[in-house]
């Protein structure tokens, strides 16, 4: 896929299809993002290689393959190892995450329980 010069590409990975759809719509509505979303963790490495995202938003808890395992697979692949990963979690609220907004396992971590606007602001800050 040819990469747009103006829009940042994001790959959203979450086992909740409705969350993927909602986040994709909200990010694309901003006009500065191109988003591909999947609820199938087995598609992620292929999609990352084809799509060349600027960021992967990765759910931590997924039934088939947890986010940590998937992140390790992405990191160990020569074609995807340099793509930034931000973890999404419902295990912490925005207040909890704000304190560590920063890094967890050398990756950013965002709460799924916060507002979509807060998440988008955090993504924009991260991609500067």
DSSP file (Angstrom, degrees, kcal/mol; ACC not computed):
  #  RESIDUE AA STRUCTURE BP1 BP2  ACC     N-H-->O    O-->H-N    N-H-->O    O-->H-N    TCO  KAPPA ALPHA  PHI   PSI    X-CA   Y-CA   Z-CA
    1    1 A X              0   0    0      0, 0.0     2,-0.3     0, 0.0     0, 0.0   0.000 360.0 360.0 360.0 135.5    0.0    0.0    0.0
    2    2 A X        -     0   0    0      1,-0.1     2,-0.4     0, 0.0    49,-0.0  -0.583 360.0-124.2 -77.0 134.9    1.3    3.4   -0.9
    3    3 A X        -     0   0    0     -2,-0.3     2,-0.2     1,-0.1    -1,-0.1  -0.638  16.6-126.4 -86.4 131.1    1.8    5.6    2.2
    4    4 A X        -     0   0    0     -2,-0.4     5,-0.1     3,-0.1    30,-0.1  -0.501   9.5-144.5 -71.4 141.2    0.0    9.0    2.4
    5    5 A X  S    S+     0   0    0     -2,-0.2    -1,-0.1     1,-0.1    -2,-0.0   0.759  95.2  36.7 -78.4 -24.8    2.4   11.9    3.1
    6    6 A X  S    S+     0   0    0      2,-0.0     2,-0.4     1,-0.0    -1,-0.1   0.774 105.4  67.9-101.8 -29.1   -0.1   13.8    5.2
    7    7 A X  S    S-     0   0    0     26,-0.1     2,-0.3     1,-0.0    26,-0.2  -0.751  73.4-131.4 -99.6 139.6   -2.0   11.2    7.2
    8    8 A X  E     -a   33   0A   0     24,-2.6    26,-2.6    -2,-0.4     2,-0.4  -0.678  23.5-132.0 -83.2 139.0   -0.6    9.0    9.9
    9    9 A X  E     -a   34   0A   0     -2,-0.3    45,-2.4    24,-0.2    46,-1.2  -0.789  24.0-173.7 -96.3 133.5   -1.4    5.3    9.5
   10   10 A X  E     -ab  35  55A   0     24,-2.7    26,-2.3    -2,-0.4     2,-0.6  -0.988  15.3-155.9-128.9 135.0   -2.7    3.3   12.5
   11   11 A X  E     -ab  36  56A   0     44,-2.3    46,-2.8    -2,-0.4     2,-0.5  -0.955  15.2-159.4-107.1 117.8   -3.4   -0.4   12.8
   12   12 A X  E     -ab  37  57A   0     24,-2.7    26,-2.5    -2,-0.6     2,-0.5  -0.855   8.4-174.2-101.1 129.6   -5.9   -1.1   15.5
   13   13 A X  E     +ab  38  58A   0     44,-2.9    46,-2.6    -2,-0.5     2,-0.3  -0.965  22.1 137.5-128.5 114.2   -6.0   -4.6   17.0
   14   14 A X        -     0   0    0     24,-1.8     6,-0.1    -2,-0.5    48,-0.1  -0.970  51.5-134.9-155.3 138.8   -8.7   -5.5   19.5
   15   15 A X  S    S+     0   0    0     -2,-0.3     2,-0.9    46,-0.3    24,-0.1   0.668  89.8  85.6 -71.7 -14.5  -10.9   -8.6   19.9
   16   16 A X     >  -     0   0    0      1,-0.2     4,-2.1     2,-0.1     3,-0.3  -0.784  64.6-164.8 -89.2 105.9  -14.0   -6.4   20.3
   17   17 A X  H  > S+     0   0    0     -2,-0.9     4,-2.6     1,-0.2     5,-0.2   0.878  87.5  54.4 -58.7 -40.9  -15.1   -5.7   16.8
   18   18 A X  H  > S+     0   0    0      1,-0.2     4,-2.5     2,-0.2    -1,-0.2   0.879 107.6  50.0 -64.1 -37.2  -17.4   -2.9   17.9
   19   19 A X  H  > S+     0   0    0     -3,-0.3     4,-2.7     2,-0.2     5,-0.3   0.925 110.8  49.9 -65.6 -44.0  -14.5   -1.1   19.7
   20   20 A X  H  X S+     0   0    0     -4,-2.1     4,-2.5     1,-0.2    -2,-0.2   0.935 113.1  46.3 -57.1 -47.9  -12.3   -1.5   16.5
   21   21 A X  H  X S+     0   0    0     -4,-2.6     4,-2.5     2,-0.2    -2,-0.2   0.928 114.1  46.8 -63.2 -46.9  -15.1    0.0   14.4
   22   22 A X  H  X S+     0   0    0     -4,-2.5     4,-2.5     2,-0.2    -2,-0.2   0.923 114.4  46.3 -63.2 -45.8  -15.8    2.9   16.7
   23   23 A X  H  X S+     0   0    0     -4,-2.7     4,-2.7     2,-0.2     5,-0.2   0.909 111.9  51.7 -65.3 -41.6  -12.1    3.8   17.2
   24   24 A X  H  X S+     0   0    0     -4,-2.5     4,-2.6    -5,-0.3     5,-0.2   0.937 111.9  46.6 -58.7 -48.0  -11.5    3.6   13.4
   25   25 A X  H  X S+     0   0    0     -4,-2.5     4,-1.9     1,-0.2    -2,-0.2   0.922 113.9  47.6 -62.0 -45.0  -14.4    5.9   12.7
   26   26 A X  H  X S+     0   0    0     -4,-2.5     4,-0.7     2,-0.2    -1,-0.2   0.892 114.2  46.3 -66.2 -40.1  -13.4    8.4   15.4
   27   27 A X  H >< S+     0   0    0     -4,-2.7     3,-0.9     1,-0.2     5,-0.5   0.932 114.3  46.7 -67.5 -45.3   -9.8    8.5   14.3
   28   28 A X  H >< S+     0   0    0     -4,-2.6     3,-1.4     1,-0.2    -2,-0.2   0.817 101.8  66.0 -67.7 -29.2  -10.6    8.8   10.6
   29   29 A X  H 3< S+     0   0    0     -4,-1.9    -1,-0.2     1,-0.3    -2,-0.2   0.792  91.1  65.2 -61.3 -27.8  -13.2   11.6   11.4
   30   30 A X  T << S-     0   0    0     -3,-0.9    -1,-0.3    -4,-0.7    -2,-0.2   0.748 101.8-136.1 -67.1 -23.7  -10.2   13.7   12.5
   31   31 A X  S <  S+     0   0    0     -3,-1.4    -3,-0.1    -4,-0.4    -2,-0.1   0.397  85.5  83.6  85.9  -4.6   -8.9   13.7    8.9
   32   32 A X  S    S+     0   0    0     -5,-0.5   -24,-2.6   -25,-0.1     2,-0.4   0.312  80.0  68.7-114.8   8.8   -5.3   13.1    9.8
   33   33 A X  E     -a    8   0A   0     -6,-0.4     2,-0.5   -26,-0.2   -24,-0.2  -0.968  54.6-158.9-130.5 144.6   -5.4    9.3   10.2
   34   34 A X  E     -a    9   0A   0    -26,-2.6   -24,-2.7    -2,-0.4     2,-0.4  -0.987  28.7-164.1-111.4 131.1   -5.8    6.3    7.9
   35   35 A X  E     -a   10   0A   0     -2,-0.5     2,-0.4   -26,-0.2   -24,-0.2  -0.956  22.6-175.0-128.3 134.2   -6.9    3.3   10.0
   36   36 A X  E     -a   11   0A   0    -26,-2.3   -24,-2.7    -2,-0.4     2,-0.4  -0.990  19.0-167.8-116.8 133.6   -7.0   -0.4    9.4
   37   37 A X  E     +a   12   0A   0     -2,-0.4     2,-0.3   -26,-0.2   -24,-0.2  -0.946   9.4 176.6-125.5 144.3   -8.6   -2.4   12.2
   38   38 A X  E     -a   13   0A   0    -26,-2.5   -24,-1.8    -2,-0.4    -2,-0.0  -0.998  26.1-164.5-143.7 146.5   -8.7   -6.1   12.9
   39   39 A X  S    S+     0   0    0     -2,-0.3     2,-0.7   -26,-0.2   -26,-0.1   0.331  75.7  87.5-105.1   3.6  -10.1   -8.3   15.6
   40   40 A X    >   -     0   0    0      1,-0.1     3,-1.9    24,-0.0     4,-0.4  -0.887  59.5-165.0-106.8 105.9   -8.0  -11.3   14.4
   41   41 A X  G >  S+     0   0    0     -2,-0.7     3,-0.9     1,-0.3     4,-0.4   0.732  86.3  67.7 -63.1 -20.2   -4.5  -11.3   16.1
   42   42 A X  G 3  S+     0   0    0      1,-0.2     4,-0.3     2,-0.1    -1,-0.3   0.658  97.8  53.3 -73.6 -14.6   -3.3  -13.8   13.5
   43   43 A X  G <> S+     0   0    0     -3,-1.9     4,-2.8     1,-0.1    -1,-0.2   0.547  85.0  90.0 -91.1  -9.2   -3.6  -11.1   10.8
   44   44 A X  H <> S+     0   0    0     -3,-0.9     4,-3.0    -4,-0.4     5,-0.2   0.894  84.4  45.8 -64.9 -47.2   -1.5   -8.5   12.5
   45   45 A X  H  > S+     0   0    0     -4,-0.4     4,-2.2     2,-0.2    -1,-0.2   0.927 116.1  47.3 -64.3 -42.6    2.0   -9.3   11.2
   46   46 A X  H  > S+     0   0    0     -4,-0.3     4,-2.3     2,-0.2    -2,-0.2   0.946 114.6  46.5 -61.3 -47.6    0.8   -9.6    7.7
   47   47 A X  H  X S+     0   0    0     -4,-2.8     4,-3.2     1,-0.2     5,-0.4   0.899 110.9  52.3 -62.2 -40.7   -1.2   -6.4    7.9
   48   48 A X  H  X S+     0   0    0     -4,-3.0     4,-1.8    -5,-0.2     5,-0.3   0.894 111.1  47.5 -63.0 -39.3    1.7   -4.5    9.5
   49   49 A X  H  < S+     0   0    0     -4,-2.2    -2,-0.2    -5,-0.2    -1,-0.2   0.905 119.7  38.6 -67.2 -41.4    4.0   -5.6    6.7
   50   50 A X  H  < S+     0   0    0     -4,-2.3    -2,-0.2    -5,-0.2    -3,-0.2   0.882 124.1  37.6 -75.5 -39.9    1.5   -4.6    4.0
   51   51 A X  H  < S-     0   0    0     -4,-3.2    -3,-0.2    -5,-0.2    -2,-0.2   0.721  84.2-150.8 -90.6 -25.2    0.2   -1.4    5.6
   52   52 A X     <  -     0   0    0     -4,-1.8   -43,-0.2    -5,-0.4    -3,-0.1   0.951  24.3-159.1  51.1  60.0    3.4    0.0    7.1
   53   53 A X        -     0   0    0     -5,-0.3   -43,-0.2     1,-0.1     3,-0.1  -0.261  25.5-140.2 -70.4 156.1    1.6    1.8   10.0
   54   54 A X  S    S+     0   0    0    -45,-2.4    30,-0.5     1,-0.3     2,-0.3   0.647  91.0  12.9 -81.2 -18.3    3.1    4.6   11.9
   55   55 A X  E     -bc  10  84A   0    -46,-1.2   -44,-2.3    28,-0.1     2,-0.5  -0.980  63.0-148.0-158.0 142.3    1.5    3.1   15.1
   56   56 A X  E     -bc  11  85A   0     28,-2.2    30,-2.9    -2,-0.3     2,-0.7  -0.980  11.2-156.8-113.5 122.9   -0.1   -0.1   16.2
   57   57 A X  E     -bc  12  86A   0    -46,-2.8   -44,-2.9    -2,-0.5     2,-0.5  -0.898  22.0-172.1 -97.1 117.3   -2.8    0.2   18.9
   58   58 A X  E     -bc  13  87A   0     28,-2.7    30,-2.5    -2,-0.7   -44,-0.2  -0.944  22.0-133.3-125.8 119.3   -2.8   -3.2   20.5
   59   59 A X  E     - c   0  88A   0    -46,-2.6    30,-0.2    -2,-0.5     3,-0.1  -0.411  12.9-148.6 -63.5 141.4   -5.3   -4.6   23.1
   60   60 A X  S    S+     0   0    0     28,-2.1     7,-3.0     1,-0.2     2,-0.8   0.927  82.4  51.4 -79.2 -46.7   -3.5   -6.3   25.9
   61   61 A X        +     0   0    0     27,-0.3     2,-0.3     5,-0.2   -46,-0.3  -0.824  65.3 149.0-101.1 109.3   -6.2   -8.9   26.8
   62   62 A X        -     0   0    0     -2,-0.8   -48,-0.0    -3,-0.1     0, 0.0  -0.991  44.9-131.1-135.0 144.1   -7.4  -11.0   23.8
   63   63 A X  S    S+     0   0    0     -2,-0.3     3,-0.2     1,-0.2    -1,-0.1   0.869 101.2  39.4 -67.5 -38.9   -8.6  -14.6   23.9
   64   64 A X  S    S-     0   0    0      1,-0.3     2,-0.3     0, 0.0    -1,-0.2   0.874 134.9  -1.2 -81.5 -36.6   -6.6  -16.1   21.1
   65   65 A X  S    S-     0   0    0      4,-0.0    -1,-0.3     3,-0.0    -2,-0.1  -0.911  76.2-127.3-155.7 121.9   -3.3  -14.3   21.6
   66   66 A X     >  -     0   0    0     -2,-0.3     4,-2.2    -3,-0.2     3,-0.3  -0.307  26.6-112.0 -74.0 159.7   -2.6  -11.7   24.3
   67   67 A X  H  > S+     0   0    0     -7,-3.0     4,-2.8     1,-0.2     5,-0.2   0.814 114.0  56.8 -60.8 -34.2   -1.1   -8.4   23.3
   68   68 A X  H  > S+     0   0    0     -8,-0.5     4,-2.1     2,-0.2    -1,-0.2   0.911 109.2  45.6 -65.6 -41.9    2.2   -9.0   25.0
   69   69 A X  H  > S+     0   0    0     -3,-0.3     4,-2.0     2,-0.2    -2,-0.2   0.922 114.7  48.2 -65.2 -44.3    2.8  -12.1   22.9
   70   70 A X  H  X S+     0   0    0     -4,-2.2     4,-2.4     1,-0.2    -2,-0.2   0.903 110.1  51.7 -64.2 -41.3    1.8  -10.4   19.8
   71   71 A X  H  X S+     0   0    0     -4,-2.8     4,-2.8     1,-0.2    -1,-0.2   0.902 108.2  52.2 -61.5 -40.8    4.0   -7.4   20.5
   72   72 A X  H  X S+     0   0    0     -4,-2.1     4,-1.8     2,-0.2    -1,-0.2   0.897 109.5  49.6 -62.5 -39.9    6.9   -9.8   21.0
   73   73 A X  H  X S+     0   0    0     -4,-2.0     4,-0.6     2,-0.2    -2,-0.2   0.908 112.1  47.8 -64.8 -41.8    6.2  -11.3   17.6
   74   74 A X  H >< S+     0   0    0     -4,-2.4     3,-0.9     1,-0.2     6,-0.3   0.917 111.9  50.3 -63.5 -43.2    6.1   -7.9   16.0
   75   75 A X  H 3< S+     0   0    0     -4,-2.8    -1,-0.2     1,-0.2    -2,-0.2   0.833 109.2  50.9 -64.9 -33.8    9.3   -6.8   17.7
   76   76 A X  H 3< S+     0   0    0     -4,-1.8     2,-0.5    -5,-0.2    -1,-0.2   0.555  91.1  91.3 -84.7  -6.6   11.2  -10.0   16.6
   77   77 A X  S XX S-     0   0    0     -3,-0.9     4,-2.1    -4,-0.6     3,-1.1  -0.777  72.3-142.9 -91.8 128.3   10.2   -9.6   12.9
   78   78 A X  T 34 S+     0   0    0     -2,-0.5     4,-0.2     1,-0.3    -1,-0.1   0.788 100.1  50.1 -61.8 -27.4   12.7   -7.6   10.9
   79   79 A X  T 34 S+     0   0    0      1,-0.1    -1,-0.3     2,-0.1    -4,-0.1   0.667 124.6  25.5 -84.9 -17.0    9.8   -6.0    8.9
   80   80 A X  T X4 S+     0   0    0     -3,-1.1     3,-1.6    -6,-0.3    -2,-0.2   0.432  89.5 100.8-124.7  -3.2    7.8   -4.8   11.8
   81   81 A X  T 3< S+     0   0    0     -4,-2.1    -3,-0.1     1,-0.3    -2,-0.1   0.710  84.0  48.7 -62.4 -23.7   10.3   -4.5   14.7
   82   82 A X  T 3  S+     0   0    0     -4,-0.2     2,-0.4    -8,-0.1    -1,-0.3   0.432  80.8 112.3 -98.1   0.5   10.5   -0.7   14.5
   83   83 A X  S <  S-     0   0    0     -3,-1.6   -28,-0.1    -9,-0.2   -29,-0.1  -0.608  73.2-117.6 -76.4 126.0    6.8    0.1   14.4
   84   84 A X  E     -c   55   0A   0    -30,-0.5   -28,-2.2    -2,-0.4     2,-0.4  -0.340  29.0-155.1 -62.0 142.5    5.7    1.9   17.6
   85   85 A X  E     -c   56   0A   0    -30,-0.2    23,-1.2    21,-0.2     2,-0.5  -0.970  11.6-170.3-121.6 135.0    3.2    0.0   19.7
   86   86 A X  E     -cd  57 108A   0    -30,-2.9   -28,-2.7    -2,-0.4     2,-0.3  -0.996  20.5-137.6-121.4 126.7    0.7    1.5   22.1
   87   87 A X  E     -cd  58 109A   0     21,-3.2    23,-3.3    -2,-0.5     2,-0.4  -0.593   9.3-150.8 -83.4 143.4   -1.2   -0.9   24.3
   88   88 A X  E     +cd  59 110A   0    -30,-2.5   -28,-2.1    -2,-0.3     2,-0.4  -0.925  21.1 176.0-109.3 137.5   -4.9   -0.5   25.0
   89   89 A X  E     - d   0 111A   0     21,-1.9    23,-3.2    -2,-0.4    24,-0.6  -1.000  37.2-166.1-145.5 144.7   -6.3   -1.7   28.2
   90   90 A X  S    S+     0   0    0     -2,-0.4    21,-0.1    21,-0.2    -1,-0.1   0.296  83.2  85.8-100.0   4.2   -9.6   -1.8   30.1
   91   91 A X  S    S+     0   0    0      1,-0.1     2,-0.3     2,-0.0    -1,-0.1   0.621  94.7  36.8 -80.2 -13.3   -7.7   -2.9   33.2
   92   92 A X  S    S-     0   0    0     -3,-0.2    21,-0.6    18,-0.1    20,-0.3  -0.985  78.5-130.7-137.8 147.4   -6.9    0.7   34.1
   93   93 A X     >  -     0   0    0     -2,-0.3     4,-2.3    20,-0.1     3,-0.3  -0.394  40.0 -93.6 -89.9 176.7   -8.9    4.0   33.8
   94   94 A X  H  > S+     0   0    0      1,-0.2     4,-2.5     2,-0.2     5,-0.1   0.847 124.9  56.2 -59.6 -36.2   -7.5    7.2   32.3
   95   95 A X  H  > S+     0   0    0      2,-0.2     4,-1.0     1,-0.2    -1,-0.2   0.917 109.2  46.1 -62.5 -44.1   -6.4    8.5   35.7
   96   96 A X  H >> S+     0   0    0     -3,-0.3     4,-0.6     1,-0.2     3,-0.5   0.926 115.9  45.2 -62.6 -45.3   -4.3    5.4   36.3
   97   97 A X  H >X S+     0   0    0     -4,-2.3     3,-1.0     1,-0.2     4,-0.9   0.845 100.6  67.3 -71.3 -33.8   -2.8    5.5   32.9
   98   98 A X  H 3< S+     0   0    0     -4,-2.5     3,-0.5     1,-0.3    -1,-0.2   0.855  98.2  54.8 -55.3 -35.3   -2.1    9.2   33.0
   99   99 A X  H << S+     0   0    0     -4,-1.0    -1,-0.3    -3,-0.5    -2,-0.2   0.802 121.3  28.1 -69.3 -29.2    0.5    8.6   35.7
  100  100 A X  H << S+     0   0    0     -3,-1.0     2,-2.6    -4,-0.6    -1,-0.2   0.248  80.7 140.7-113.2  11.6    2.4    6.1   33.6
  101  101 A X     <  +     0   0    0     -4,-0.9     2,-0.1    -3,-0.5    -1,-0.1   0.240  64.4  65.0 -49.9  26.1    1.4    7.5   30.2
  102  102 A X  S    S-     0   0    0     -2,-2.6     7,-0.9    -5,-0.2     2,-0.3   0.186 102.0 -12.1-108.0-135.6    4.4    6.9   29.4
  103  103 A X  E     +E  108   0A   0      5,-0.2     2,-0.4    -2,-0.1     5,-0.2  -0.612  33.7 172.9-111.5 146.0    5.8    3.6   29.1
  104  104 A X  E >  S-E  107   0A   0      3,-3.8     3,-1.3    -2,-0.3   -17,-0.1  -0.965  90.8  -9.4-137.1 121.6    5.1    0.1   30.0
  105  105 A X  T 3  S-     0   0    0     -2,-0.4     3,-0.1     1,-0.3    -1,-0.0   0.882 130.2 -58.1  57.1  39.1    7.4   -2.5   28.6
  106  106 A X  T 3  S+     0   0    0      1,-0.2     2,-0.3     0, 0.0    -1,-0.3   0.707 123.6  97.5  63.2  21.8    9.0    0.2   26.5
  107  107 A X  E <  S- E   0 104A   0     -3,-1.3    -3,-3.8   -23,-0.1    -1,-0.2  -0.938  79.5-104.8-132.5 157.2    5.6    0.9   24.9
  108  108 A X  E     -dE  86 103A   0    -23,-1.2   -21,-3.2    -2,-0.3     2,-0.4  -0.453  30.9-152.7 -76.0 156.3    2.9    3.5   25.5
  109  109 A X  E     -d   87   0A   0     -7,-0.9     2,-0.3   -23,-0.2   -21,-0.2  -0.998  11.3-174.3-135.5 131.1   -0.2    2.4   27.3
  110  110 A X  E     -d   88   0A   0    -23,-3.3   -21,-1.9    -2,-0.4     2,-0.3  -0.930  24.6-118.4-125.1 146.9   -3.7    3.9   27.0
  111  111 A X  E     -d   89   0A   0     -2,-0.3     3,-0.4   -23,-0.2   -21,-0.2  -0.663   6.2-156.8 -85.1 136.8   -6.9    3.3   28.8
  112  112 A X  S    S+     0   0    0    -23,-3.2   -22,-0.2    -2,-0.3    -1,-0.1   0.591  92.7  66.2 -80.0 -12.8  -10.0    2.1   26.8
  113  113 A X  S    S+     0   0    0    -21,-0.6    -1,-0.2   -24,-0.6   -20,-0.1   0.607  86.3  83.7 -87.3 -12.5  -12.1    3.4   29.7
  114  114 A X  S    S-     0   0    0     -3,-0.4     2,-0.1     1,-0.2    -4,-0.0  -0.151  95.4 -72.8 -79.0-179.2  -11.2    7.1   29.0
  115  115 A X     >  -     0   0    0      1,-0.1     4,-2.0     4,-0.0    -1,-0.2  -0.392  34.8-123.0 -74.2 153.7  -12.9    9.3   26.5
  116  116 A X  H  > S+     0   0    0      1,-0.2     4,-2.6     2,-0.2     5,-0.2   0.883 113.9  56.7 -62.1 -38.3  -12.2    8.9   22.8
  117  117 A X  H  > S+     0   0    0      1,-0.2     4,-2.6     2,-0.2    -1,-0.2   0.916 105.9  49.6 -60.8 -43.1  -11.1   12.5   22.7
  118  118 A X  H  > S+     0   0    0      1,-0.2     4,-2.4     2,-0.2    -1,-0.2   0.917 111.4  49.5 -60.3 -43.5   -8.4   11.8   25.4
  119  119 A X  H  X S+     0   0    0     -4,-2.0     4,-2.4     1,-0.2    -2,-0.2   0.922 111.6  48.0 -62.3 -44.3   -7.2    8.8   23.5
  120  120 A X  H  X S+     0   0    0     -4,-2.6     4,-2.6     2,-0.2    -2,-0.2   0.899 110.5  51.3 -65.7 -40.4   -6.9   10.7   20.2
  121  121 A X  H  X S+     0   0    0     -4,-2.6     4,-2.4     1,-0.2    -1,-0.2   0.920 111.1  49.1 -60.2 -43.4   -5.1   13.5   21.9
  122  122 A X  H  X S+     0   0    0     -4,-2.4     4,-2.3     2,-0.2    -2,-0.2   0.903 110.7  49.8 -63.6 -41.6   -2.6   11.0   23.4
  123  123 A X  H  X S+     0   0    0     -4,-2.4     4,-2.1     2,-0.2    -2,-0.2   0.923 110.7  49.9 -62.7 -44.3   -2.1    9.4   20.0
  124  124 A X  H  < S+     0   0    0     -4,-2.6     4,-0.4     1,-0.2    -2,-0.2   0.908 111.2  48.9 -61.1 -42.6   -1.5   12.7   18.4
  125  125 A X  H >< S+     0   0    0     -4,-2.4     3,-0.9     1,-0.2    -1,-0.2   0.906 111.5  50.2 -61.9 -42.0    1.1   13.6   21.1
  126  126 A X  H 3< S+     0   0    0     -4,-2.3    -1,-0.2     1,-0.2    -2,-0.2   0.858 110.3  49.4 -65.6 -36.3    2.8   10.2   20.6
  127  127 A X  T 3<        0   0    0     -4,-2.1    -1,-0.2     1,-0.2    -2,-0.2   0.386 360.0 360.0 -88.8   3.8    3.0   10.6   16.9
  128  128 A X    <         0   0    0     -3,-0.9    -1,-0.2    -4,-0.4    -2,-0.1   0.524 360.0 360.0 -62.6 360.0    4.5   14.1   16.9
